[in-house]
């Protein structure tokens, strides 16, 4: 019981920590748009998750047995997909500071750019 409370407590701060981490990699002029996009995705996800999980739970209850675990299996699959997506993101190297400064681009701007690796599952942005 104590371990569950500790894990729940640590998980409750995840949104704030992730928001602050992703802000570091965003240009200051685009932070507002980033926060708006994050809030929109979070709201749409919350609106879709409740009825979906309830429907899966009802399906599992009607079938009985191990089918009652279907909502948890679906959520685990979605979280695994998110994990694979996050692990596919890598940061570009900052490059040579001197050459960046001669081009008029600060080295700090180069470090924050995230690039998706080329994989068959992900689209290059």
Secondary structure, 3 states (H helix, E strand, C coil): CHHHHHHHHHHHCHHHHHHHHHHHCCCHHHHHHHHHHHHHHHHHHHHHHHHHHHHHHHHHHHHCHHHHHHHHHHHHHHHHHHHHHHHCEEECCCCCHHHHHHCCCCHHHHHCCEEECCCCCCCCC
